[in-house]
Amino acid sequence: MKQMQFEERELGAALLSAVLLAVATPNALAHHAINGNFDLQQDVFLADAVLTEFKFVNPHVYVYLDVTDDEGQVTNWRCEMAAASRLGRRGWTAESLLPGQIMSIDGSPAWREEHVCHVGTIILEDGTELSEYDGRPTAEEVSGGLVSEDAARSRPARLPNGRPNLRGPWVSTQASLNMPVVEPTPEGARLAEGRVRHFDSPALRCETINIVYDWAFERESNDIYQEEDRVILQYGYVDLVRTIHLDQSEHPEDIEPSVTGHSIGWWEDDTLVVDTIAFMPGVLSHLDWPRFRVHSDRWHVVERFRVSDDGRTLTRTYTFEDPLYMEGAYTGQDTHSLTGEPYVPYGCEDLGGTNNQRPEGE
C-alpha cells in the first residue's frame, strides 16, 4: 500500500509539473506585484527542507518548512506563492504538497522578514520541478468549463415574470481584464501619491476593492440571484455580495456609505440598469502600474447587464465618474460566459506577516 501511495503521488507530481511547465513565464505585471516585498535580484536556496504545512489559500499560498543547516540547527521558513485560485487553474490542489515531504526551494528573499521567501521553483526529492507562475488566469484557461450551446438552450431564457434569466454561474472571458485608465484631478493624484499595490491593495487584507474591478478581475465564477424586488450579485473574487433594489426608484437620503455602495435597478427592455452611489472612499485600480487610482465618496457608477439571445454571454457595460478625484467620465465593458464551474467561496486568509505590511513611517 505504501508503494502504491508513493507511485500515485509521483504520477500526480509529474502531471502537475507538465501542466506548470507548459505555461508561459511570469509577465512583467506579476513581477511588479511582488518585487516590493521580495528582492527578485537575489536568490535563496533552501536545500532538503521538510514541509511542515501547505496553506492552499488566497490571496497567497504558503509553504512552511523546516530547514536544517550544516551544524544541525533547524530554522522555520515561510515561503509565498501565487493565489490558490490562480494555481488551481494550473493543476494545483490542496493535496499537491503534503507535510513530511522533502523538497528544495529556489526563490527570492523577503525584504522585511528573515526566513521568508517567494517561491520560484520547488524541487521534489525525485527531481520533479514545480514552477510557480503568478500571472492572472487567461480566457483560454477558463474556456474548458464553459457551457455548450445545447446545455444553454436547455435552461429557461426567461423567468416566470417574463424578465431575462441572468442566473449564472458566469466567468470572465474577454482578453483584457483591465479597467479604463483614469486621469485624476490634482486632489485624486495627491491622495494616491505613494500608494503601491504590494502594501495598499485591499485584497491583501482579504477586503473588496470595488464593484467594477472585482467583477472580472481574477476570472472567478460569479452568480446572480433574481427575486421580484431585488437582484443579488455574488462575486467570486473576495466573496463580495451586492443587493440591487428593484423596488426603489430613488436612493434613500440617509444611506450609510459602504464599499459596495447603494444600488437601485430597473429594466429597460431586456437590459438591467443599475445605479450605485454612497461609496466609502477607496481604491479604484492598481493595475495601471506604477500609478495607483482612488475614488471618493462621490463616485457614481451606472452598469447595464444584458444576456445574449443564445443565453451564453452576459455583457456588462459601465460608466463611472467622480467629480472630486477623476477628470471626466469613463466607460468600459466586460463579457462573461456561462460556465459549468459554480461559484465557490474565495477562501481568503491573510498570512503575509510583516513583510507584506508598510513599515511605520513610510
C-alpha positions in Angstrom: 0.0 0.0 0.0 2.8 2.4 0.8 4.4 1.7 -2.5 1.1 2.5 -4.4 0.7 5.7 -2.5 4.2 6.8 -3.5 3.6 5.9 -7.1 0.3 7.8 -7.2 1.9 10.9 -5.6 4.8 10.6 -8.1 2.4 10.4 -11.0 0.4 13.4 -9.7 3.6 15.4 -9.3 4.6 14.6 -12.8 1.3 15.6 -14.3 1.3 18.8 -12.2 4.8 19.6 -13.4 3.8 19.1 -17.0 0.9 21.5 -16.6 3.0 24.1 -14.9 5.9 23.9 -17.4 3.5 24.3 -20.3 2.5 27.9 -19.3 4.4 31.0 -20.0 6.9 32.6 -17.7 5.5 35.3 -15.3 4.7 38.6 -17.0 6.0 42.0 -16.0 2.9 42.9 -14.1 3.2 39.8 -12.0 6.8 40.8 -11.1 5.6 44.3 -10.2 3.1 42.8 -7.8 5.8 41.1 -5.7 9.1 42.9 -6.2 8.1 45.4 -3.5 8.0 42.6 -1.0 10.8 40.3 -2.3 14.2 41.0 -3.7 14.0 39.4 -7.1 17.6 40.3 -7.8 18.8 37.9 -5.1 18.5 34.1 -4.8 17.8 32.0 -1.8 18.1 28.2 -2.0 16.6 26.0 0.7 18.1 22.5 0.3 16.3 19.4 1.5 13.7 21.2 3.6 10.9 19.4 5.3 7.4 20.6 4.6 5.5 21.2 7.8 2.4 22.9 6.4 0.9 23.7 3.0 -1.7 26.5 3.2 -3.6 26.5 -0.1 -5.4 29.8 0.4 -6.0 33.2 -1.2 -4.6 35.8 -1.8 -1.3 33.8 -1.5 -0.4 30.2 -1.0 2.3 29.5 1.6 4.6 26.6 2.2 6.1 26.3 5.7 9.4 24.4 6.0 11.9 23.2 8.5 15.4 23.9 7.1 18.4 22.3 8.7 21.8 23.9 8.3 25.3 22.3 8.3 25.5 22.5 12.1 22.2 20.7 12.6 20.3 23.8 13.5 16.6 23.8 12.4 15.1 27.1 11.1 11.4 27.6 10.3 10.8 29.2 6.9 7.6 30.6 5.3 7.6 30.9 1.5 4.9 32.7 -0.5 3.4 31.6 -3.8 0.6 32.9 -6.1 -3.1 32.8 -5.1 -4.8 29.4 -4.7 -7.3 30.4 -7.3 -4.6 31.0 -9.8 -2.6 27.9 -9.0 -5.8 25.9 -9.1 -6.3 26.8 -12.7 -2.9 25.3 -13.4 -3.3 22.0 -11.8 -2.6 22.6 -8.1 -4.8 21.4 -5.3 -4.6 21.5 -1.5 -3.0 18.0 -1.7 -0.3 18.8 -4.2 2.2 19.1 -1.4 1.9 17.1 1.8 3.5 17.6 5.3 6.6 15.5 5.7 7.7 15.8 2.0 11.3 16.7 1.5 11.9 19.4 -1.1 14.3 22.2 -2.1 13.1 25.7 -2.8 14.7 28.1 -5.3 13.4 31.5 -4.6 13.9 35.2 -3.6 14.3 36.5 -0.1 11.9 38.9 1.6 12.7 42.5 2.1 11.4 42.9 5.6 11.4 39.5 7.4 14.1 36.9 7.9 13.4 33.3 6.9 10.7 34.3 4.4 10.9 33.9 0.6 9.0 33.9 -2.6 8.9 30.6 -4.4 10.4 30.4 -7.9 10.8 26.6 -8.2 10.0 23.7 -5.9 12.3 20.7 -6.5 10.9 17.4 -5.1 13.0 14.5 -3.9 12.7 12.7 -7.2 13.9 15.7 -9.1 10.5 16.9 -10.3 10.4 20.6 -10.6 7.2 22.6 -9.9 7.4 26.1 -11.3 5.4 28.8 -9.6 3.5 31.0 -12.1 2.0 34.3 -10.9 0.1 35.6 -13.9 -3.6 36.2 -13.9 -5.7 33.4 -15.5 -6.3 33.8 -19.2 -9.6 33.5 -21.1 -8.2 30.3 -22.6 -7.6 28.8 -19.2 -11.3 29.2 -18.2 -12.7 28.1 -21.6 -12.7 24.4 -20.7 -15.6 24.8 -18.3 -17.9 26.8 -20.5 -21.5 25.6 -21.1 -22.3 24.2 -24.5 -24.9 25.6 -26.9 -27.2 22.6 -26.2 -26.9 23.0 -22.4 -27.6 26.7 -22.6 -30.7 26.1 -24.7 -32.0 23.7 -22.1 -32.4 26.3 -19.4 -35.2 28.9 -19.4 -34.4 32.1 -21.2 -36.9 34.0 -19.0 -38.3 33.8 -15.5 -42.0 33.3 -14.8 -42.4 37.1 -14.5 -41.1 37.5 -18.1 -37.7 39.0 -17.2 -34.5 37.7 -18.8 -32.8 34.9 -16.8 -29.5 36.3 -15.6 -28.7 33.3 -13.4 -25.1 32.1 -13.8 -22.6 31.0 -12.9 -20.6 33.4 -15.2 -16.9 33.7 -15.8 -15.0 36.5 -17.4 -13.8 35.5 -21.0 -12.7 38.8 -22.5 -9.0 39.0 -23.3 -8.1 42.0 -21.1 -9.3 42.4 -17.6 -8.0 46.0 -17.2 -10.2 49.0 -16.4 -10.2 52.3 -18.3 -7.1 54.4 -17.5 -8.3 57.3 -15.3 -6.9 60.8 -15.4 -7.0 62.0 -11.7 -7.8 65.5 -10.5 -5.0 67.2 -8.6 -6.6 66.0 -5.4 -7.0 62.5 -6.6 -3.4 62.4 -7.6 -2.3 63.8 -4.2 -4.3 61.1 -2.3 -2.9 58.3 -4.5 0.7 59.5 -4.2 2.9 56.9 -2.5 0.3 54.1 -2.6 1.6 50.9 -4.0 -0.1 47.5 -4.8 2.2 45.4 -2.6 1.1 47.4 0.5 -2.1 49.1 -0.3 -4.3 46.7 -2.2 -7.3 45.9 -0.1 -7.2 42.3 -1.5 -4.0 41.7 0.5 -6.2 42.1 3.6 -9.0 39.9 2.2 -11.1 43.0 1.5 -13.2 44.1 -1.5 -11.5 46.5 -3.9 -14.7 47.8 -5.6 -17.7 46.7 -7.5 -16.4 47.4 -11.0 -12.9 46.0 -10.6 -13.8 42.8 -8.7 -16.5 41.5 -11.1 -13.9 40.4 -13.7 -10.5 40.7 -12.0 -9.5 37.1 -11.3 -11.9 35.3 -13.6 -13.7 33.7 -10.6 -17.2 32.3 -11.1 -19.8 34.9 -10.3 -23.5 34.2 -9.8 -26.7 36.2 -10.0 -29.9 35.5 -8.0 -33.1 37.2 -9.1 -36.2 37.9 -6.9 -39.2 40.1 -7.6 -37.9 43.1 -5.7 -34.2 42.6 -5.9 -31.2 41.1 -7.7 -28.2 39.7 -5.8 -24.8 39.6 -7.3 -22.4 37.1 -5.8 -18.9 37.8 -6.8 -16.4 35.0 -6.7 -13.5 37.4 -6.0 -13.2 38.1 -2.3 -16.8 36.9 -1.9 -18.4 40.3 -2.4 -22.2 40.3 -2.3 -24.3 43.2 -3.7 -28.0 43.8 -3.5 -29.7 45.7 -6.3 -33.0 47.1 -5.2 -35.7 46.9 -7.9 -38.4 48.3 -5.6 -36.8 51.7 -5.1 -36.9 54.5 -7.8 -34.5 56.7 -5.9 -31.7 56.3 -3.4 -32.6 57.0 0.2 -31.2 60.2 1.7 -29.8 58.6 4.8 -27.6 55.9 3.2 -24.7 54.6 5.3 -21.6 54.7 2.9 -20.0 51.3 2.2 -17.5 49.6 -0.1 -20.3 48.3 -2.3 -22.4 51.5 -2.2 -26.2 51.5 -2.6 -27.7 50.1 -5.8 -31.1 50.6 -7.3 -32.1 48.9 -10.6 -34.7 48.9 -13.3 -35.3 47.2 -16.6 -35.0 48.9 -20.0 -36.5 46.3 -22.3 -34.2 43.3 -21.6 -31.3 45.3 -20.1 -30.9 45.5 -16.3 -29.7 49.1 -15.5 -28.1 49.6 -12.1 -27.3 52.9 -10.5 -24.9 53.0 -7.5 -23.8 55.8 -5.1 -22.9 56.1 -1.4 -19.4 54.6 -1.5 -16.8 54.8 1.1 -13.6 56.4 -0.3 -11.4 53.6 -1.6 -9.2 52.1 -4.3 -10.2 52.3 -7.9 -7.4 50.3 -9.6 -3.8 49.4 -9.1 -3.2 47.7 -12.4 -2.1 50.8 -14.2 1.4 50.2 -12.7 3.1 52.0 -11.2 0.2 54.5 -10.8 -2.5 54.0 -8.2 -6.0 55.3 -8.6 -8.6 56.1 -5.9 -12.2 57.2 -5.7 -14.0 59.4 -3.3 -17.4 59.1 -1.6 -18.8 61.0 -4.7 -18.1 58.1 -7.0 -21.1 57.3 -9.2 -21.4 54.1 -11.2 -24.0 53.1 -13.8 -24.0 49.5 -15.1 -26.0 47.7 -17.8 -26.3 43.9 -17.8 -27.7 42.0 -20.8 -27.7 38.4 -21.7 -27.2 37.3 -25.4 -30.0 35.7 -27.3 -28.4 32.3 -27.0 -28.1 32.6 -23.2 -24.3 32.0 -23.2 -22.9 35.5 -22.8 -23.5 38.2 -20.2 -22.3 41.7 -21.2 -21.8 44.4 -18.6 -21.2 48.0 -19.8 -20.4 50.6 -17.1 -19.8 54.3 -16.8 -18.4 56.0 -13.8 -17.4 59.4 -12.7 -16.1 61.1 -9.6 -16.0 65.0 -9.5 -13.5 65.0 -6.7 -10.9 62.6 -7.8 -11.4 62.0 -11.6 -11.3 64.2 -14.6 -14.4 63.4 -16.7 -16.4 60.2 -17.1 -15.1 56.7 -18.1 -16.8 53.8 -19.8 -15.9 50.2 -20.0 -17.3 46.8 -20.9 -16.7 43.2 -19.9 -18.1 39.9 -21.1 -18.8 36.8 -19.1 -19.7 33.4 -20.4 -22.0 30.8 -18.9 -19.8 28.2 -17.1 -20.3 24.8 -15.5 -17.9 25.8 -12.8 -20.1 27.0 -9.8 -19.3 29.9 -7.5 -17.1 28.7 -4.7 -16.0 30.7 -1.6 -12.8 32.6 -2.2 -11.2 31.2 1.0 -9.2 34.3 1.8 -6.7 34.2 4.7 -4.0 36.9 5.1 -0.8 35.1 6.1 1.6 37.6 4.7 3.1 38.8 8.0 5.0 42.0 8.5 6.8 41.5 5.2 3.6 42.5 3.3 2.9 45.4 5.6 4.0 49.0 5.2 6.7 49.8 7.7 5.8 52.6 10.2 6.9 56.0 8.9 6.8 55.1 5.2 
